[in-house]
Structures are given as structure tokens and as C-alpha cells.
Amino acid sequence: MANEDIKAKTMTEDELDNVVGGAGYAYFMKRKDGKYDIVSATDKLTPEQVKGILAGKAPAQLGIAKSIRTNFHVGIQADKLPAIKEKLNKLYNGCTFQDL
């Protein structure tokens, strides 16, 4: 088999992460009342997709592939964030956090 053929069949890092349950992504949105809404996913999301999930739209409506699992939590108190981050790190075997 030629080297080009082997390279074409090799998984990208993102594909490998999805197969073996690699790092997840968590998005935090601070509300006016000081609480947080959180969306986590097995792949990167755009800010529009995160806002759409929190607005109650189905992932398919937002262009999110069926293979991407998402979860959300609303109205989380700020003092609970360290515990939530710890749980997300365990859930996804490492997690990238982003404030929106």
C-alpha cells in the first residue's frame, strides 16, 4: 500500500477523540441574575449553537451532527462552578471551558 493510501485512511485527532471519548467542551453564559447556564458537548460548538440549545432548539435544527452529544444545565449558582468543572473534566476525560 502506498504512503498516500495509508495517510488517507488515518483518523484526524478530532475523529480519534470522538471514537475514544476524548476531551469535551463546556460553554458558560453568565445571566443577569449572576447565575450561569452551561452547555457541554463532545465536540466544538459555535456561540450560536450554544444559544440555540439554551433556547430549546433541537441540535439537528442548529446543524449539530447526531454523533455529537450535548447536555445543558441552567441557573447554576456561581459558587457551584468549581464542582461542575471538576465533574465535566471527569465526564469527558478532560474538558475545554469557554465563557460566552
N, CA, C and O atoms as a GROMACS GRO file, in nm:
protein
  400
    1MET      N    1   0.085  -0.117   0.000
    1MET     CA    2   0.000   0.000   0.000
    1MET      C    3   0.090   0.124   0.000
    1MET      O    4   0.190   0.128   0.072
    2ALA      N    5   0.056   0.222  -0.079
    2ALA     CA    6   0.134   0.344  -0.090
    2ALA      C    7   0.116   0.431   0.034
    2ALA      O    8   0.013   0.424   0.102
    3ASN      N    9   0.215   0.513   0.064
    3ASN     CA   10   0.207   0.601   0.180
    3ASN      C   11   0.086   0.694   0.173
    3ASN      O   12   0.025   0.724   0.275
    4GLU      N   13   0.052   0.739   0.052
    4GLU     CA   14  -0.064   0.828   0.036
    4GLU      C   15  -0.193   0.757   0.078
    4GLU      O   16  -0.281   0.818   0.138
    5ASP      N   17  -0.202   0.627   0.046
    5ASP     CA   18  -0.320   0.550   0.082
    5ASP      C   19  -0.332   0.536   0.234
    5ASP      O   20  -0.442   0.547   0.290
    6ILE      N   21  -0.221   0.513   0.299
    6ILE     CA   22  -0.221   0.499   0.445
    6ILE      C   23  -0.260   0.631   0.511
    6ILE      O   24  -0.342   0.632   0.603
    7LYS      N   25  -0.203   0.742   0.464
    7LYS     CA   26  -0.236   0.872   0.521
    7LYS      C   27  -0.383   0.906   0.501
    7LYS      O   28  -0.444   0.967   0.589
    8ALA      N   29  -0.440   0.869   0.389
    8ALA     CA   30  -0.580   0.898   0.361
    8ALA      C   31  -0.673   0.822   0.455
    8ALA      O   32  -0.784   0.868   0.482
    9LYS      N   33  -0.629   0.708   0.505
    9LYS     CA   34  -0.712   0.626   0.593
    9LYS      C   35  -0.688   0.652   0.741
    9LYS      O   36  -0.756   0.595   0.826
   10THR      N   37  -0.592   0.737   0.773
   10THR     CA   38  -0.560   0.769   0.911
   10THR      C   39  -0.662   0.868   0.966
   10THR      O   40  -0.700   0.964   0.898
   11MET      N   41  -0.707   0.845   1.090
   11MET     CA   42  -0.803   0.935   1.154
   11MET      C   43  -0.736   1.065   1.194
   11MET      O   44  -0.618   1.068   1.229
   12THR      N   45  -0.814   1.174   1.188
   12THR     CA   46  -0.766   1.301   1.241
   12THR      C   47  -0.776   1.295   1.393
   12THR      O   48  -0.837   1.203   1.448
   13GLU      N   49  -0.715   1.393   1.461
   13GLU     CA   50  -0.723   1.395   1.607
   13GLU      C   51  -0.868   1.409   1.654
   13GLU      O   52  -0.907   1.344   1.751
   14ASP      N   53  -0.947   1.492   1.587
   14ASP     CA   54  -1.088   1.510   1.625
   14ASP      C   55  -1.166   1.380   1.609
   14ASP      O   56  -1.246   1.345   1.696
   15GLU      N   57  -1.143   1.309   1.499
   15GLU     CA   58  -1.212   1.182   1.478
   15GLU      C   59  -1.173   1.081   1.584
   15GLU      O   60  -1.258   1.008   1.635
   16LEU      N   61  -1.046   1.076   1.618
   16LEU     CA   62  -0.999   0.985   1.722
   16LEU      C   63  -1.058   1.020   1.858
   16LEU      O   64  -1.098   0.930   1.932
   17ASP      N   65  -1.064   1.148   1.890
   17ASP     CA   66  -1.125   1.191   2.016
   17ASP      C   67  -1.270   1.147   2.025
   17ASP      O   68  -1.314   1.102   2.130
   18ASN      N   69  -1.344   1.158   1.915
   18ASN     CA   70  -1.484   1.116   1.916
   18ASN      C   71  -1.498   0.966   1.937
   18ASN      O   72  -1.592   0.921   2.003
   19VAL      N   73  -1.407   0.888   1.883
   19VAL     CA   74  -1.414   0.743   1.895
   19VAL      C   75  -1.380   0.698   2.037
   19VAL      O   76  -1.448   0.612   2.093
   20VAL      N   77  -1.275   0.754   2.094
   20VAL     CA   78  -1.229   0.709   2.226
   20VAL      C   79  -1.281   0.796   2.339
   20VAL      O   80  -1.241   0.777   2.454
   21GLY      N   81  -1.368   0.890   2.310
   21GLY     CA   82  -1.426   0.971   2.416
   21GLY      C   83  -1.330   1.078   2.467
   21GLY      O   84  -1.322   1.101   2.587
   22GLY      N   85  -1.259   1.141   2.376
   22GLY     CA   86  -1.161   1.242   2.413
   22GLY      C   87  -1.224   1.362   2.480
   22GLY      O   88  -1.339   1.358   2.523
   23ALA      N   89  -1.149   1.467   2.489
   23ALA     CA   90  -1.189   1.586   2.564
   23ALA      C   91  -1.321   1.644   2.516
   23ALA      O   92  -1.355   1.637   2.397
   24GLY      N   93  -1.393   1.699   2.610
   24GLY     CA   94  -1.520   1.764   2.580
   24GLY      C   95  -1.506   1.915   2.581
   24GLY      O   96  -1.396   1.968   2.602
   25TYR      N   97  -1.614   1.983   2.559
   25TYR     CA   98  -1.618   2.128   2.554
   25TYR      C   99  -1.735   2.175   2.638
   25TYR      O  100  -1.844   2.118   2.632
   26ALA      N  101  -1.712   2.280   2.718
   26ALA     CA  102  -1.818   2.335   2.801
   26ALA      C  103  -1.823   2.486   2.783
   26ALA      O  104  -1.719   2.553   2.781
   27TYR      N  105  -1.943   2.538   2.769
   27TYR     CA  106  -1.965   2.680   2.743
   27TYR      C  107  -2.048   2.738   2.856
   27TYR      O  108  -2.154   2.685   2.890
   28PHE      N  109  -2.000   2.848   2.915
   28PHE     CA  110  -2.065   2.912   3.029
   28PHE      C  111  -2.118   3.048   2.988
   28PHE      O  112  -2.045   3.131   2.933
   29MET      N  113  -2.245   3.070   3.014
   29MET     CA  114  -2.306   3.201   2.988
   29MET      C  115  -2.359   3.256   3.119
   29MET      O  116  -2.445   3.196   3.183
   30LYS      N  117  -2.305   3.372   3.159
   30LYS     CA  118  -2.350   3.435   3.283
   30LYS      C  119  -2.478   3.512   3.257
   30LYS      O  120  -2.489   3.590   3.163
   31ARG      N  121  -2.576   3.489   3.344
   31ARG     CA  122  -2.705   3.557   3.333
   31ARG      C  123  -2.703   3.687   3.413
   31ARG      O  124  -2.613   3.710   3.493
   32LYS      N  125  -2.802   3.770   3.390
   32LYS     CA  126  -2.812   3.898   3.461
   32LYS      C  127  -2.829   3.879   3.611
   32LYS      O  128  -2.789   3.965   3.689
   33ASP      N  129  -2.888   3.766   3.651
   33ASP     CA  130  -2.909   3.742   3.794
   33ASP      C  131  -2.786   3.682   3.863
   33ASP      O  132  -2.792   3.646   3.981
   34GLY      N  133  -2.674   3.670   3.789
   34GLY     CA  134  -2.550   3.619   3.846
   34GLY      C  135  -2.533   3.468   3.835
   34GLY      O  136  -2.426   3.416   3.865
   35LYS      N  137  -2.637   3.398   3.795
   35LYS     CA  138  -2.628   3.253   3.776
   35LYS      C  139  -2.575   3.223   3.638
   35LYS      O  140  -2.563   3.312   3.553
   36TYR      N  141  -2.543   3.095   3.614
   36TYR     CA  142  -2.484   3.054   3.486
   36TYR      C  143  -2.569   2.948   3.418
   36TYR      O  144  -2.630   2.862   3.483
   37ASP      N  145  -2.572   2.955   3.286
   37ASP     CA  146  -2.626   2.848   3.203
   37ASP      C  147  -2.506   2.782   3.136
   37ASP      O  148  -2.416   2.850   3.088
   38ILE      N  149  -2.506   2.649   3.135
   38ILE     CA  150  -2.391   2.574   3.085
   38ILE      C  151  -2.436   2.474   2.979
   38ILE      O  152  -2.534   2.402   2.998
   39VAL      N  153  -2.364   2.471   2.869
   39VAL     CA  154  -2.384   2.370   2.765
   39VAL      C  155  -2.252   2.295   2.751
   39VAL      O  156  -2.147   2.357   2.738
   40SER      N  157  -2.258   2.163   2.753
   40SER     CA  158  -2.138   2.083   2.729
   40SER      C  159  -2.163   1.992   2.609
   40SER      O  160  -2.277   1.957   2.579
   41ALA      N  161  -2.054   1.956   2.540
   41ALA     CA  162  -2.067   1.876   2.419
   41ALA      C  163  -1.940   1.795   2.396
   41ALA      O  164  -1.834   1.824   2.452
   42THR      N  165  -1.955   1.692   2.313
   42THR     CA  166  -1.842   1.607   2.278
   42THR      C  167  -1.761   1.664   2.162
   42THR      O  168  -1.661   1.605   2.123
   43ASP      N  169  -1.802   1.777   2.108
   43ASP     CA  170  -1.729   1.843   2.000
   43ASP      C  171  -1.751   1.994   2.013
   43ASP      O  172  -1.841   2.038   2.085
   44LYS      N  173  -1.670   2.072   1.943
   44LYS     CA  174  -1.682   2.217   1.949
   44LYS      C  175  -1.816   2.263   1.893
   44LYS      O  176  -1.867   2.207   1.797
   45LEU      N  177  -1.870   2.367   1.957
   45LEU     CA  178  -1.994   2.430   1.910
   45LEU      C  179  -1.967   2.578   1.887
   45LEU      O  180  -1.874   2.635   1.943
   46THR      N  181  -2.049   2.639   1.804
   46THR     CA  182  -2.041   2.783   1.784
   46THR      C  183  -2.124   2.851   1.892
   46THR      O  184  -2.211   2.788   1.951
   47PRO      N  185  -2.098   2.979   1.918
   47PRO     CA  186  -2.182   3.051   2.015
   47PRO      C  187  -2.330   3.048   1.977
   47PRO      O  188  -2.416   3.042   2.065
   48GLU      N  189  -2.359   3.052   1.848
   48GLU     CA  190  -2.499   3.048   1.803
   48GLU      C  191  -2.563   2.914   1.835
   48GLU      O  192  -2.680   2.908   1.874
   49GLN      N  193  -2.487   2.805   1.820
   49GLN     CA  194  -2.540   2.673   1.852
   49GLN      C  195  -2.566   2.660   2.002
   49GLN      O  196  -2.667   2.604   2.043
   50VAL      N  197  -2.475   2.712   2.084
   50VAL     CA  198  -2.493   2.708   2.230
   50VAL      C  199  -2.619   2.785   2.269
   50VAL      O  200  -2.701   2.736   2.346
   51LYS      N  201  -2.634   2.905   2.215
   51LYS     CA  202  -2.752   2.987   2.246
   51LYS      C  203  -2.880   2.920   2.197
   51LYS      O  204  -2.983   2.928   2.263
   52GLY      N  205  -2.873   2.853   2.083
   52GLY     CA  206  -2.989   2.781   2.031
   52GLY      C  207  -3.030   2.666   2.120
   52GLY      O  208  -3.149   2.644   2.142
   53ILE      N  209  -2.932   2.591   2.173
   53ILE     CA  210  -2.964   2.481   2.265
   53ILE      C  211  -3.032   2.535   2.389
   53ILE      O  212  -3.131   2.479   2.436
   54LEU      N  213  -2.979   2.646   2.443
   54LEU     CA  214  -3.038   2.705   2.563
   54LEU      C  215  -3.177   2.762   2.536
   54LEU      O  216  -3.258   2.775   2.628
   55ALA      N  217  -3.204   2.797   2.410
   55ALA     CA  218  -3.336   2.848   2.373
   55ALA      C  219  -3.436   2.736   2.347
   55ALA      O  220  -3.553   2.761   2.320
   56GLY      N  221  -3.388   2.610   2.355
   56GLY     CA  222  -3.478   2.496   2.339
   56GLY      C  223  -3.484   2.436   2.200
   56GLY      O  224  -3.568   2.351   2.172
   57LYS      N  225  -3.395   2.479   2.111
   57LYS     CA  226  -3.394   2.423   1.976
   57LYS      C  227  -3.328   2.286   1.976
   57LYS      O  228  -3.238   2.260   2.056
   58ALA      N  229  -3.372   2.200   1.887
   58ALA     CA  230  -3.314   2.067   1.872
   58ALA      C  231  -3.177   2.080   1.806
   58ALA      O  232  -3.159   2.164   1.718
   59PRO      N  233  -3.080   1.996   1.847
   59PRO     CA  234  -2.948   2.003   1.786
   59PRO      C  235  -2.950   1.995   1.632
   59PRO      O  236  -2.874   2.064   1.566
   60ALA      N  237  -3.037   1.912   1.576
   60ALA     CA  238  -3.045   1.899   1.430
   60ALA      C  239  -3.083   2.032   1.365
   60ALA      O  240  -3.035   2.062   1.256
   61GLN      N  241  -3.167   2.112   1.431
   61GLN     CA  242  -3.206   2.242   1.378
   61GLN      C  243  -3.088   2.339   1.373
   61GLN      O  244  -3.088   2.435   1.297
   62LEU      N  245  -2.988   2.311   1.456
   62LEU     CA  246  -2.873   2.400   1.468
   62LEU      C  247  -2.752   2.352   1.388
   62LEU      O  248  -2.644   2.410   1.397
   63GLY      N  249  -2.770   2.245   1.311
   63GLY     CA  250  -2.662   2.192   1.231
   63GLY      C  251  -2.562   2.109   1.310
   63GLY      O  252  -2.447   2.093   1.269
   64ILE      N  253  -2.605   2.057   1.425
   64ILE     CA  254  -2.518   1.974   1.508
   64ILE      C  255  -2.539   1.828   1.469
   64ILE      O  256  -2.652   1.779   1.470
   65ALA      N  257  -2.431   1.761   1.434
   65ALA     CA  258  -2.438   1.621   1.390
   65ALA      C  259  -2.494   1.532   1.500
   65ALA      O  260  -2.476   1.559   1.619
   66LYS      N  261  -2.562   1.426   1.460
   66LYS     CA  262  -2.620   1.331   1.555
   66LYS      C  263  -2.515   1.265   1.643
   66LYS      O  264  -2.544   1.223   1.755
   67SER      N  265  -2.392   1.255   1.593
   67SER     CA  266  -2.285   1.191   1.669
   67SER      C  267  -2.234   1.277   1.785
   67SER      O  268  -2.162   1.227   1.872
   68ILE      N  269  -2.270   1.404   1.787
   68ILE     CA  270  -2.226   1.495   1.893
   68ILE      C  271  -2.329   1.495   2.005
   68ILE      O  272  -2.445   1.530   1.984
   69ARG      N  273  -2.285   1.454   2.123
   69ARG     CA  274  -2.375   1.454   2.239
   69ARG      C  275  -2.366   1.589   2.310
   69ARG      O  276  -2.257   1.642   2.330
   70THR      N  277  -2.481   1.643   2.348
   70THR     CA  278  -2.484   1.770   2.420
   70THR      C  279  -2.564   1.754   2.548
   70THR      O  280  -2.655   1.672   2.558
   71ASN      N  281  -2.528   1.835   2.647
   71ASN     CA  282  -2.601   1.843   2.774
   71ASN      C  283  -2.609   1.990   2.811
   71ASN      O  284  -2.524   2.070   2.771
   72PHE      N  285  -2.710   2.025   2.889
   72PHE     CA  286  -2.715   2.162   2.936
   72PHE      C  287  -2.773   2.168   3.076
   72PHE      O  288  -2.850   2.082   3.118
   73HIS      N  289  -2.732   2.272   3.148
   73HIS     CA  290  -2.778   2.298   3.284
   73HIS      C  291  -2.804   2.448   3.292
   73HIS      O  292  -2.722   2.528   3.248
   74VAL      N  293  -2.916   2.486   3.349
   74VAL     CA  294  -2.950   2.628   3.359
   74VAL      C  295  -2.964   2.669   3.504
   74VAL      O  296  -3.001   2.590   3.591
   75GLY      N  297  -2.932   2.796   3.530
   75GLY     CA  298  -2.950   2.853   3.662
   75GLY      C  299  -2.853   2.801   3.767
   75GLY      O  300  -2.891   2.783   3.883
   76ILE      N  301  -2.729   2.776   3.729
   76ILE     CA  302  -2.628   2.726   3.823
   76ILE      C  303  -2.568   2.843   3.900
   76ILE      O  304  -2.529   2.943   3.840
   77GLN      N  305  -2.561   2.831   4.030
   77GLN     CA  306  -2.502   2.936   4.113
   77GLN      C  307  -2.351   2.940   4.094
   77GLN      O  308  -2.288   2.836   4.074
   78ALA      N  309  -2.295   3.060   4.099
   78ALA     CA  310  -2.152   3.080   4.073
   78ALA      C  311  -2.065   2.997   4.167
   78ALA      O  312  -1.959   2.950   4.125
   79ASP      N  313  -2.106   2.978   4.291
   79ASP     CA  314  -2.022   2.902   4.385
   79ASP      C  315  -2.019   2.752   4.353
   79ASP      O  316  -1.938   2.679   4.410
   80LYS      N  317  -2.105   2.707   4.265
   80LYS     CA  318  -2.109   2.566   4.224
   80LYS      C  319  -2.021   2.538   4.101
   80LYS      O  320  -2.001   2.422   4.065
   81LEU      N  321  -1.968   2.642   4.038
   81LEU     CA  322  -1.891   2.624   3.914
   81LEU      C  323  -1.766   2.536   3.931
   81LEU      O  324  -1.742   2.450   3.846
   82PRO      N  325  -1.687   2.552   4.038
   82PRO     CA  326  -1.571   2.463   4.052
   82PRO      C  327  -1.609   2.315   4.055
   82PRO      O  328  -1.541   2.232   3.995
   83ALA      N  329  -1.716   2.281   4.125
   83ALA     CA  330  -1.760   2.141   4.131
   83ALA      C  331  -1.810   2.094   3.995
   83ALA      O  332  -1.785   1.980   3.955
   84ILE      N  333  -1.881   2.180   3.923
   84ILE     CA  334  -1.931   2.146   3.790
   84ILE      C  335  -1.814   2.122   3.695
   84ILE      O  336  -1.814   2.026   3.619
   85LYS      N  337  -1.714   2.208   3.700
   85LYS     CA  338  -1.597   2.193   3.613
   85LYS      C  339  -1.524   2.062   3.643
   85LYS      O  340  -1.480   1.993   3.551
   86GLU      N  341  -1.513   2.028   3.770
   86GLU     CA  342  -1.448   1.902   3.807
   86GLU      C  343  -1.525   1.782   3.751
   86GLU      O  344  -1.465   1.688   3.698
   87LYS      N  345  -1.658   1.786   3.762
   87LYS     CA  346  -1.740   1.677   3.709
   87LYS      C  347  -1.731   1.667   3.557
   87LYS      O  348  -1.726   1.557   3.502
   88LEU      N  349  -1.729   1.781   3.489
   88LEU     CA  350  -1.717   1.781   3.343
   88LEU      C  351  -1.581   1.726   3.300
   88LEU      O  352  -1.573   1.652   3.201
   89ASN      N  353  -1.476   1.761   3.373
   89ASN     CA  354  -1.344   1.706   3.341
   89ASN      C  355  -1.343   1.554   3.353
   89ASN      O  356  -1.282   1.485   3.271
   90LYS      N  357  -1.411   1.501   3.454
   90LYS     CA  358  -1.418   1.356   3.472
   90LYS      C  359  -1.506   1.293   3.364
   90LYS      O  360  -1.470   1.190   3.308
   91LEU      N  361  -1.618   1.355   3.335
   91LEU     CA  362  -1.711   1.303   3.235
   91LEU      C  363  -1.646   1.290   3.098
   91LEU      O  364  -1.662   1.188   3.030
   92TYR      N  365  -1.574   1.394   3.057
   92TYR     CA  366  -1.517   1.397   2.923
   92TYR      C  367  -1.369   1.356   2.919
   92TYR      O  368  -1.306   1.360   2.813
   93ASN      N  369  -1.314   1.317   3.033
   93ASN     CA  370  -1.172   1.283   3.040
   93ASN      C  371  -1.088   1.403   2.994
   93ASN      O  372  -0.995   1.389   2.914
   94GLY      N  373  -1.123   1.519   3.046
   94GLY     CA  374  -1.061   1.644   3.008
   94GLY      C  375  -1.162   1.730   2.937
   94GLY      O  376  -1.237   1.681   2.853
   95CYS      N  377  -1.166   1.859   2.969
   95CYS     CA  378  -1.269   1.947   2.912
   95CYS      C  379  -1.210   2.085   2.890
   95CYS      O  380  -1.133   2.136   2.971
   96THR      N  381  -1.247   2.146   2.779
   96THR     CA  382  -1.211   2.283   2.748
   96THR      C  383  -1.327   2.372   2.787
   96THR      O  384  -1.441   2.346   2.748
   97PHE      N  385  -1.299   2.476   2.865
   97PHE     CA  386  -1.404   2.566   2.914
   97PHE      C  387  -1.396   2.700   2.842
   97PHE      O  388  -1.288   2.754   2.818
   98GLN      N  389  -1.514   2.753   2.810
   98GLN     CA  390  -1.519   2.882   2.741
   98GLN      C  391  -1.636   2.963   2.795
   98GLN      O  392  -1.747   2.912   2.809
   99ASP      N  393  -1.609   3.091   2.824
   99ASP     CA  394  -1.715   3.183   2.865
   99ASP      C  395  -1.769   3.252   2.741
   99ASP      O  396  -1.693   3.298   2.655
  100LEU      N  397  -1.901   3.257   2.732
  100LEU     CA  398  -1.964   3.327   2.618
  100LEU      C  399  -2.033   3.452   2.667
  100LEU      O  400  -2.093   3.525   2.587
   0.00000   0.00000   0.00000
